[in-house]
Amino acid sequence: MRYLLLIYTEERTEATPQEDIAAEMEGYNAFGDEIRNRGLFEAGEALHPTAAATTVRVRDGQTVTTDGPFAETKEALGGFYLINAKDLDEAIEVAAKIPGAKHGSIEVRPIFDFGAAEGSNPEAVGATG
């Protein structure tokens, strides 16, 4: 089953020392290598800070845009990995290895499989029972 691992961390407001950035990137590179070697990796990207975001809404048929994120929060979505894990336990085990989990949080979300929705197996489409 596919899972999206959403990385939430506090956005930095001060300059980060280069050695801290290098150590964090080394951790992410090692994590990426591991999930690729395990055959779990499908996609992953880092995101620009929330200041670069644009929120889009449609009201009365009109598109309305707002600079910045949808919500003001202490932690912001900084990136994601899309993996294909055998079950939620494996997805959680993988999520715990993301370096951002040490100072933020990782949200594990199953991907709804619309192709499986045509079948009769509710577990295949992420249903809970």
Backbone bond lengths (Angstrom), bond angles and torsions (degrees), N, CA, C in turn:
res aa  C-N    CA-C-N  psi(-1)  N-CA   C-N-CA  omega(-1)  CA-C   N-CA-C  phi
1 M - - - 1.455 - - 1.523 108.48 -
2 R 1.311 115.47 144.77 1.458 119.57 -179.57 1.526 110.52 -88.98
3 Y 1.330 114.90 141.50 1.461 122.42 179.17 1.516 109.24 -132.40
4 L 1.327 115.69 142.78 1.449 121.80 172.92 1.520 106.87 -101.33
5 L 1.325 116.56 124.45 1.454 122.34 178.21 1.519 106.93 -103.59
6 L 1.329 116.45 105.95 1.459 123.08 -175.64 1.526 109.34 -94.39
7 I 1.315 116.84 124.75 1.458 122.57 -174.08 1.530 108.92 -98.34
8 Y 1.334 116.61 114.37 1.459 122.34 178.04 1.521 109.21 -111.30
9 T 1.319 116.22 123.90 1.459 121.04 176.07 1.520 108.60 -140.12
10 E 1.312 115.18 162.99 1.451 120.29 177.32 1.521 108.43 -73.24
11 E 1.312 116.49 129.93 1.458 119.64 178.70 1.523 109.32 -72.02
12 R 1.316 115.32 136.67 1.454 120.51 -178.62 1.523 109.96 -80.42
13 T 1.319 115.21 137.90 1.460 120.37 178.25 1.528 111.13 -105.85
14 E 1.327 116.24 -10.81 1.464 121.14 -179.96 1.526 108.76 -114.69
15 A 1.312 115.76 160.28 1.464 120.65 176.59 1.522 109.27 -64.24
16 T 1.325 115.74 136.63 1.456 121.96 179.91 1.522 108.73 -98.08
17 P 1.345 117.82 132.90 1.465 119.61 177.92 1.529 111.28 -57.42
18 Q 1.337 115.92 139.84 1.467 121.83 -178.76 1.521 112.21 -53.58
19 E 1.330 118.14 -38.76 1.466 119.84 -178.46 1.534 111.33 -66.53
20 D 1.335 117.48 -31.89 1.467 120.44 175.75 1.527 110.81 -68.91
21 I 1.323 115.68 -41.97 1.469 120.40 178.17 1.525 109.68 -63.07
22 A 1.334 116.54 -44.38 1.466 120.89 -179.15 1.525 110.97 -62.15
23 A 1.334 117.48 -42.19 1.467 120.76 179.56 1.526 111.00 -64.84
24 E 1.324 117.19 -42.10 1.471 121.33 178.98 1.530 110.04 -63.66
25 M 1.328 117.07 -44.91 1.465 120.69 -179.74 1.531 110.92 -64.58
26 E 1.313 117.04 -36.73 1.467 120.33 176.66 1.525 110.01 -60.70
27 G 1.334 116.46 -41.91 1.460 120.67 177.19 1.517 112.31 -62.89
28 Y 1.327 116.87 -43.96 1.465 120.55 178.96 1.530 111.23 -66.18
29 N 1.321 117.14 -40.09 1.469 119.82 177.90 1.523 111.13 -62.86
30 A 1.334 117.39 -42.00 1.468 121.19 178.25 1.526 110.29 -64.62
31 F 1.339 116.95 -41.89 1.458 120.66 177.72 1.522 110.64 -61.59
32 G 1.333 117.20 -46.28 1.464 121.15 178.76 1.517 111.89 -59.55
33 D 1.338 116.60 -42.80 1.470 120.07 177.50 1.521 110.97 -60.75
34 E 1.346 116.73 -43.10 1.469 120.17 -178.59 1.523 111.97 -62.10
35 I 1.337 117.50 -47.96 1.469 117.62 -176.30 1.530 111.46 -72.88
36 R 1.323 117.71 -26.00 1.471 119.71 173.01 1.528 110.07 -68.78
37 N 1.333 116.66 -45.38 1.462 121.16 179.71 1.529 112.20 -63.45
38 R 1.325 117.07 -30.25 1.473 121.43 178.31 1.524 111.81 -82.93
39 G 1.326 117.91 -6.75 1.461 121.22 179.84 1.516 113.57 77.25
40 L 1.332 118.28 20.48 1.457 122.26 -177.39 1.525 112.97 -94.87
41 F 1.315 117.03 -27.55 1.461 122.55 -172.21 1.522 112.28 -68.18
42 E 1.330 115.75 131.74 1.466 121.69 171.39 1.514 110.98 -119.84
43 A 1.340 117.63 -38.09 1.460 121.45 179.16 1.518 108.83 -166.25
44 G 1.300 115.32 162.39 1.456 120.52 175.91 1.509 109.34 -173.66
45 E 1.310 116.63 142.06 1.460 121.52 -179.67 1.523 109.64 -151.87
46 A 1.319 114.97 150.30 1.454 122.28 169.20 1.525 107.29 -93.27
47 L 1.317 116.19 150.54 1.458 120.75 -178.54 1.524 110.27 -112.11
48 H 1.329 115.93 151.80 1.462 120.85 172.50 1.533 108.08 -65.55
49 P 1.337 118.40 161.79 1.469 121.01 178.28 1.527 111.85 -58.85
50 T 1.328 115.58 161.60 1.467 120.87 -177.03 1.524 112.47 -61.21
51 A 1.315 118.20 -23.92 1.467 120.43 178.07 1.529 111.23 -61.60
52 A 1.329 117.73 -22.30 1.459 121.49 179.40 1.533 112.40 -88.66
53 A 1.322 117.10 -3.08 1.470 121.39 -176.48 1.525 111.29 -77.86
54 T 1.320 114.75 155.39 1.465 122.71 170.52 1.515 106.65 -130.08
55 T 1.323 116.86 128.80 1.457 121.72 177.91 1.526 108.33 -98.24
56 V 1.342 116.31 133.29 1.464 122.36 -177.23 1.521 109.48 -116.59
57 R 1.314 114.94 131.91 1.468 122.02 174.67 1.531 107.41 -133.54
58 V 1.317 116.74 152.07 1.458 121.03 172.63 1.521 106.58 -117.32
59 R 1.323 115.67 121.61 1.463 122.51 -179.49 1.524 108.28 -128.27
60 D 1.316 115.73 124.33 1.466 121.43 -179.45 1.526 111.38 51.86
61 G 1.328 116.24 40.54 1.449 121.97 177.28 1.524 114.84 78.42
62 Q 1.310 117.53 0.37 1.460 122.23 -179.19 1.526 110.49 -105.71
63 T 1.329 116.27 135.61 1.459 121.33 176.52 1.522 108.32 -82.09
64 V 1.331 115.43 125.74 1.456 122.21 179.45 1.516 107.59 -119.25
65 T 1.326 116.80 127.59 1.457 120.49 178.61 1.519 110.07 -115.89
66 T 1.332 114.97 147.43 1.457 122.53 176.80 1.506 108.02 -131.68
67 D 1.315 116.42 133.82 1.459 119.50 175.59 1.521 108.96 -68.04
68 G 1.317 115.70 139.82 1.456 120.91 175.80 1.509 112.73 98.13
69 P 1.319 114.16 -178.41 1.466 120.28 -174.91 1.525 112.08 -75.47
70 F 1.329 114.25 166.49 1.466 121.57 179.17 1.519 111.45 -64.19
71 A 1.329 116.54 -41.45 1.471 120.16 -175.00 1.518 109.89 -133.30
72 E 1.318 115.53 149.33 1.457 121.45 174.08 1.523 107.49 -84.98
73 T 1.309 116.17 117.30 1.455 120.62 178.42 1.518 109.02 -140.49
74 K 1.319 115.40 161.47 1.464 119.65 177.50 1.523 110.55 -72.12
75 E 1.328 116.64 -41.45 1.460 120.99 177.98 1.519 108.93 -101.48
76 A 1.328 115.72 143.24 1.463 120.91 -178.52 1.518 109.64 -124.85
77 L 1.322 115.91 153.44 1.457 121.86 175.69 1.516 108.29 -68.04
78 G 1.328 116.31 117.83 1.449 120.95 -176.23 1.511 114.15 -107.57
79 G 1.332 117.11 -15.79 1.451 120.93 -178.87 1.512 110.17 173.34
80 F 1.323 115.32 -177.15 1.459 119.34 -177.63 1.516 110.34 -157.39
81 Y 1.312 114.66 161.23 1.468 123.21 167.43 1.515 107.04 -129.15
82 L 1.304 116.72 139.44 1.455 122.89 171.38 1.516 105.72 -107.92
83 I 1.327 115.88 119.86 1.466 120.50 -178.61 1.521 110.05 -123.89
84 N 1.314 115.33 162.89 1.456 121.98 173.96 1.516 106.21 -119.10
85 A 1.329 116.72 100.59 1.465 123.08 -175.95 1.519 109.33 -109.08
86 K 1.324 116.32 158.39 1.465 119.17 -178.68 1.526 112.03 -70.29
87 D 1.348 117.28 -28.78 1.465 120.47 -179.66 1.525 109.39 -165.05
88 L 1.334 116.26 178.31 1.460 121.78 -179.07 1.523 111.47 -61.42
89 D 1.319 117.75 -38.21 1.467 120.37 179.56 1.526 111.07 -58.49
90 E 1.325 117.42 -44.34 1.458 119.69 179.14 1.531 110.49 -67.50
91 A 1.327 117.46 -38.49 1.466 120.84 178.63 1.529 110.62 -62.32
92 I 1.326 117.53 -40.31 1.467 121.71 178.09 1.523 110.49 -67.03
93 E 1.316 116.17 -42.30 1.470 120.53 178.18 1.519 110.50 -59.37
94 V 1.323 117.26 -41.81 1.462 121.96 178.85 1.527 110.04 -68.86
95 A 1.321 117.78 -44.69 1.465 122.12 -178.71 1.527 111.48 -58.74
96 A 1.313 117.06 -36.66 1.466 121.20 -179.04 1.521 112.25 -65.70
97 K 1.319 117.81 -17.43 1.469 121.89 -179.75 1.526 112.76 -90.57
98 I 1.314 118.31 -7.54 1.464 120.93 178.27 1.523 107.69 -69.06
99 P 1.333 118.16 126.86 1.464 120.32 -177.07 1.530 114.32 -52.38
100 G 1.319 118.43 -35.33 1.462 121.81 -179.86 1.516 113.80 -63.01
101 A 1.322 118.39 -18.58 1.469 121.48 179.28 1.531 111.10 -66.10
102 K 1.334 117.13 -21.06 1.466 121.18 -178.83 1.520 112.64 -73.39
103 H 1.336 117.95 -23.94 1.467 119.99 -178.59 1.528 112.03 -134.97
104 G 1.321 116.93 8.06 1.455 121.98 177.90 1.513 109.01 -145.53
105 S 1.305 116.74 -143.32 1.465 120.49 178.28 1.522 109.05 -143.84
106 I 1.325 114.70 155.33 1.461 121.99 178.22 1.526 107.59 -119.65
107 E 1.306 116.42 121.09 1.464 121.17 176.13 1.522 107.91 -92.93
108 V 1.318 116.64 126.10 1.467 122.60 179.71 1.523 107.22 -102.96
109 R 1.342 116.50 116.72 1.463 120.92 -177.92 1.514 110.00 -124.65
110 P 1.338 117.66 123.75 1.463 119.49 174.83 1.525 109.94 -67.03
111 I 1.314 115.32 145.81 1.462 121.77 177.03 1.524 107.97 -90.23
112 F 1.314 116.28 128.42 1.456 120.56 178.21 1.519 109.01 -72.02
113 D 1.294 116.83 126.10 1.463 122.32 -179.17 1.527 108.48 -97.95
114 F 1.315 116.31 98.29 1.462 120.48 -177.70 1.516 112.26 -64.93
115 G 1.324 118.76 -29.87 1.460 121.58 176.93 1.511 111.38 -64.44
116 A 1.328 117.26 -35.53 1.458 121.20 179.88 1.520 111.42 -76.50
117 A 1.337 117.67 -18.05 1.462 120.85 -178.50 1.520 111.80 -62.55
118 E 1.318 116.62 -23.40 1.455 120.23 179.80 1.520 111.49 -74.10
119 G 1.345 116.50 -21.48 1.460 121.67 -179.83 1.523 109.91 -80.96
120 S 1.315 114.54 -172.34 1.468 118.78 -176.96 1.520 112.90 -110.44
121 N 1.324 118.74 5.81 1.444 121.69 -177.84 1.529 110.07 -94.65
122 P 1.363 119.13 103.63 1.454 120.40 -176.79 1.524 112.89 -63.24
123 E 1.322 119.03 -28.51 1.456 121.52 178.77 1.521 110.68 -65.84
124 A 1.320 118.24 -29.55 1.452 122.21 -178.88 1.520 112.17 -69.81
125 V 1.317 117.73 -20.24 1.455 120.35 -178.75 1.514 111.28 -109.44
126 G 1.317 118.81 13.15 1.455 121.50 175.54 1.515 114.02 80.93
127 A 1.316 118.73 16.96 1.451 120.73 178.17 1.512 110.47 -72.83
128 T 1.305 116.03 150.64 1.471 120.51 175.86 1.514 108.08 -111.58
129 G 1.287 114.98 152.03 1.452 116.28 -176.18 1.455 115.72 -136.59
